[in-house]
Amino acid sequence: MASNQAGILTPPASGPRGIQSIEIGYRILVAIQMGPGAVALKDIAARAGVAPSAAHNYLVSFVRTGMVKSDGRGLYRLGPSLAALGMTAARDVDHFELVRVAAVELAEETGLGVAVVIWSNGPVILINQAAVRGRIFDLRNGPVEMLHTAAGHVFAAYLPASAVLPVLVRELETDGLAVTQAEAQARLERIRRAVIDRGYSVVELRTLPTYVAVSVPIWNTHGEVAYGLTITAPMSMLDTSPGSAQIRALREKGRELSRLLGAPAERWAG
């Protein structure tokens, strides 16, 4: 999926013919989901890319069905009927399959290798998707380093220091570097700041010096980082600047997954 100028995910133009009004209604619901809190009609319309009068007509029906709640001041929230549907869906959705399909889509869109990484006393590759266009090595599932992987830097940036500092110290000691607690904390802070300032991590792979990896966080319903979503390629094939098509595709996929996993809107909106 792509995002419109308001940051709302929109379905692809190609594919089977559907019912446009349902798709517009979906965009309106996502516009409310973006929050924060109750959202004004004019903001809903702008985010959904429709006229305020059209948005109002949809909202009237959504309020009648309980999918949206109005506070009577022209502000709207998602309603109890939608919450009930969401709770049922949450029980039925296979998150692993959701993330796996997203990795395949990202590999097809960028032509690069894609990995999904979790944290289990260190980064662990859960899913890897080989590059569609070849010439890029195939990652293997299993534990990887934190200090020398892009997903490792994502976890270092957003997990509590108590979880990542012992891993950082252990990896430095494995490299033959003894550091004090203060030195370890300073190194962790440099990693955190680089990732937070950029919005994603960029790491040149130590095991393959001519390769670079870029990773973004995927957030869960509690606003905690659940996965690192990573693309990998030779340096000559991957433009790591914020405006590159590859980075935009990665970040949009990370935001889409975060939204589908129920993350707070501030983690994915816009």
Secondary structure, DSSP 4 states (H G I P E B T S, - for coil): -EE-TTS-EE--SSSS---HHHHHHHHHHHHHHT-SSSEEHHHHHHHHTS-HHHHHHHHHHHHHHTSEEE-SSSEEEE-HHHHHHHHHHHHH--HHHHHHHHHHHHHHHH-SEEEEEEESSSEEEEEEE--TTSSSPPP-SEE--STTSHHHHHHHHHS-HHHHHHHHHHHHHHTT----HHHHHHHHHHHHHHHHHHSSEEEE-SSSTTEEEEEEEEE-TTS-EEEEEEEEEEGGG---STTSHHHHHHHHHHHHHHHHTT--GGGT--
